Structure formats: structure tokens, C-alpha cells
Amino acid sequence: MKTSARNVFSGKVKSVLSGAVNDEIELSVEGGKSIVASITKASRERLGLKEGVEASALIKASFVLLMTDAEDYLLSTRNQFKGKVSKITRGTVNAEVQVDLPDGTGITSVITVASLENLGLAVGSPVTAIVKAMNVIVAVSAK
């Protein structure tokens, strides 16, 4: 798959919860993680999503928020990934932060330099990457 999304997780649909407007899709992806996406019912039908279908979750790096104290809060965010910062590429305005997850995969976030400094992030820092289900794009092969 050719995409500009920095975070692409491949797997299979684990469950589908149908709602009046949006459907909740849970994907079982590499490393044993689950990623939840909230997409329109029309999109779910057009993509043919049902249990067992192979699909990918695409998450733009700018949709990935980082927290250093997530364990102190109950969050409504469905997708939460605890890991450690493995690389920081600092720019003038933004910084790209690579987070390694315990299962050997990773997730990339783009945050402001001000946020990087406020969070005190450095290589090795424990961090939780969070992504709202509404910010997960689901893709299937057109073949």
C-alpha cells in the first residue's frame, strides 16, 4: 500500500458493532494489538467489512497524541499504546517522535516543539500514544 500515513497496521476485522450512523470496527493487527475505528455505516458496507476480512488501519502521525501520565487518568480514547520514545527528529516548529511498543512494533507522532519540551520527552522516555477511533482510516485491497 502506498500512502503518506506514517502509521499503517495490517490485520483482520475482529468485530463490527453497527450503529445508527457510524459503525465501530475492531481490527486485530500485528503484535497482538487491537485498533478501533469509527467509520460511517456506508463506508463499512462499501469496504465489505465483516469479521475475518483483511484490512489495514491508517493513522496520520498528526492524529497521534502523546501523554507522559496516562496511567493517572481514565481516558475515553479507545486506542492507547504504551511504549518508549526511541527517536526524536526535531524541527523548527514540529518534532517527529517515534515510539517503540513492547510487541516490537512502533507508532509515530508529530507534535509541536513546545509540546515536546512541555512533556520533557527524550529518547527512552515512557509515553502513551493515544488515537481517537474517529481518526483511524480503514482500508481494504481493491483486488
GIZI-V379546 format. One record per pair of residues at least 6 apart in sequence whose C-alpha atoms are under 7 Angstrom apart, sorted by the first residue. I is the first residue (numbers start at 1). J is the second residue. D is the distance in Angstrom with one decimal. If there is no record, write none. Layout:
I;J;D
I;J;D
This chain:
5;58;6.2
5;59;6.0
5;60;4.8
5;61;6.9
6;59;6.9
6;60;5.9
6;61;5.8
6;108;6.5
7;58;5.8
7;59;5.1
7;60;6.3
7;61;6.7
7;107;6.0
7;108;6.5
8;56;6.6
8;57;5.7
8;58;4.7
8;59;6.5
9;29;6.0
9;30;6.8
9;56;5.4
9;57;5.1
9;58;6.6
10;29;5.4
10;30;6.5
10;55;6.1
10;56;4.3
10;57;6.4
11;27;6.3
11;28;5.5
11;29;4.1
11;30;6.4
11;54;5.7
11;55;5.7
11;56;6.0
12;27;5.5
12;28;5.5
12;29;6.6
12;52;5.4
12;53;5.4
12;54;4.3
12;55;5.5
13;25;6.9
13;26;5.9
13;27;4.4
13;28;6.2
13;50;6.3
13;51;4.9
13;52;5.2
13;53;5.4
13;54;6.4
13;55;6.7
14;26;5.4
14;27;5.2
14;28;5.7
14;51;5.3
14;52;6.4
15;25;6.0
15;26;5.2
15;51;5.4
16;23;6.9
16;24;5.7
16;25;4.8
16;26;6.5
16;50;6.3
16;51;6.9
17;23;5.7
17;24;5.0
17;25;6.6
18;24;6.5
21;40;6.0
21;41;5.9
22;38;6.3
22;39;5.4
22;40;4.2
22;41;5.1
23;38;5.7
23;39;5.5
23;40;5.8
23;41;5.4
24;36;6.8
24;37;5.8
24;38;4.6
24;39;6.5
25;36;5.6
25;37;5.1
25;38;6.3
26;34;6.5
26;35;5.7
26;36;4.4
26;37;6.4
27;34;5.4
27;35;5.2
27;36;6.3
28;34;4.6
28;35;6.7
31;103;5.1
31;105;6.7
35;79;6.1
36;78;6.6
36;79;6.5
36;133;5.5
37;133;4.3
37;134;6.0
37;136;5.2
37;137;7.0
38;133;5.2
38;134;4.9
39;134;6.9
47;140;6.6
54;140;6.7
55;138;6.7
55;139;5.7
55;140;4.7
56;138;5.7
56;139;5.2
56;140;6.4
57;136;6.2
57;137;5.7
57;138;4.8
57;139;6.5
58;136;5.9
58;137;5.0
58;138;6.2
59;135;6.8
59;136;5.3
59;137;6.5
61;108;5.5
61;109;4.4
61;110;5.3
62;109;5.9
62;110;5.0
62;111;6.8
63;131;6.3
63;135;6.5
64;109;5.1
64;129;6.1
64;130;5.8
64;131;5.3
65;109;6.8
65;129;5.6
65;130;5.2
65;131;6.5
66;127;6.5
66;128;5.7
66;129;4.7
66;130;6.3
67;127;5.7
67;128;5.2
67;129;6.5
68;119;6.7
68;126;6.7
68;127;4.8
68;128;6.3
70;128;6.4
77;130;6.6
77;131;6.4
77;132;5.2
78;132;6.2
78;133;6.2
79;130;5.6
79;131;5.2
79;132;6.4
79;133;6.8
80;128;6.5
80;129;5.8
80;130;4.6
80;131;6.7
81;128;5.4
81;129;5.1
81;130;6.4
82;101;6.4
82;127;6.0
82;128;4.3
82;129;6.4
83;99;5.9
83;100;5.4
83;101;4.4
83;102;6.3
83;126;5.9
83;127;5.6
83;128;6.1
84;99;5.4
84;100;5.4
84;101;6.8
84;124;5.5
84;125;5.4
84;126;4.4
84;127;5.6
85;97;6.8
85;98;5.8
85;99;4.5
85;100;6.3
85;122;6.7
85;123;5.0
85;124;5.1
85;125;5.3
85;126;6.5
85;127;6.9
86;98;5.6
86;99;5.6
86;100;6.0
86;123;5.1
86;124;6.1
87;97;5.9
87;98;5.1
87;123;5.8
88;95;6.7
88;96;5.7
88;97;4.7
88;98;6.4
88;123;7.0
89;95;5.5
89;96;5.1
89;97;6.6
90;96;6.5
93;112;5.9
93;113;5.7
94;110;6.6
94;111;5.5
94;112;4.1
94;113;5.0
95;110;5.6
95;111;5.5
95;112;5.8
95;113;5.6
96;108;6.9
96;109;5.8
96;110;4.5
96;111;6.5
97;108;5.7
97;109;5.2
97;110;6.2
98;106;6.9
98;107;6.1
98;108;4.5
98;109;6.5
99;106;5.4
99;107;5.3
99;108;6.1
100;106;4.4
100;107;6.7
